[in-house]
Amino acid sequence: MALNVSVVSADREVWTGSAAQVIAKTVEGEIGILGGHEPLLAKLAQGEVRVTTADGEKVKVDAEGGFLSVDHDTVTIVAGRAALVQ
């Protein structure tokens, strides 16, 4: 079951696409999201968001502040600052 993922910062869309897994650092610890995950709203901590795409590609985003929302296999990450890591 694929996830629809959108990572945005205050001023732009950083990455969007289909994913198999998302791992993010929240203020309560690291969390992993797979298809079928229960609805969730969490406050992001400074750190790396790791996305494994449906094709197996690894995408890394350095994010700071904001929140992560999961609802019906849609993951939305809104960060105060976010940038792709090469």
C-alpha positions in Angstrom: 0.0 0.0 0.0 1.7 3.2 -1.1 1.7 6.5 0.8 1.1 9.9 -0.9 3.8 12.1 0.6 4.2 15.9 0.5 7.1 17.7 2.2 6.8 21.5 2.2 8.6 24.4 3.9 7.3 27.8 4.6 8.1 29.1 1.1 8.0 26.1 -1.3 7.3 22.4 -2.0 10.4 20.4 -1.3 9.4 16.9 -2.4 6.2 15.1 -3.3 5.5 11.6 -4.5 4.6 8.1 -3.8 6.4 6.3 -1.0 6.6 2.9 0.7 7.9 4.4 4.0 8.5 7.7 5.8 10.7 8.1 8.9 10.8 11.4 10.7 12.1 12.8 14.0 9.4 14.2 16.3 9.7 15.9 19.6 8.7 12.5 21.2 11.2 10.5 19.2 11.6 8.9 15.8 8.5 7.6 14.0 8.1 5.3 11.0 5.0 5.5 8.8 3.9 2.6 6.5 0.7 2.2 4.5 -2.4 1.7 6.6 -1.0 3.8 9.5 -3.5 5.2 12.0 -4.2 8.9 11.7 -1.6 11.0 13.5 -0.5 14.6 14.1 3.0 15.1 15.5 5.3 18.1 16.1 8.6 17.8 14.2 11.9 18.1 15.9 15.0 19.3 14.0 16.4 16.4 12.0 16.3 14.3 8.9 13.1 13.0 7.2 13.8 9.9 5.3 11.5 8.7 2.5 11.7 5.4 0.7 9.9 5.8 -2.6 7.7 3.2 -4.1 10.6 2.4 -6.4 13.1 2.0 -3.6 14.9 5.3 -4.0 16.0 7.0 -0.8 15.1 10.7 -0.4 16.4 12.7 2.6 15.2 16.1 3.7 16.7 18.2 6.5 13.7 19.7 8.3 13.3 22.0 11.3 10.1 22.9 13.1 6.6 22.2 12.0 4.4 19.1 12.0 3.7 15.8 10.4 0.2 14.6 9.6 -1.0 11.1 8.6 -4.5 10.5 7.3 -5.8 7.9 4.9 -2.3 7.0 3.5 -1.5 10.6 3.0 1.6 12.0 4.8 2.0 15.8 4.9 5.1 17.3 6.4 5.0 21.1 6.9 8.3 22.4 8.2 9.4 26.0 9.0 12.6 25.2 7.1 13.3 22.2 4.8 15.9 21.3 2.2 16.8 18.2 0.2 20.0 16.5 1.4 22.3 15.4 -1.5 
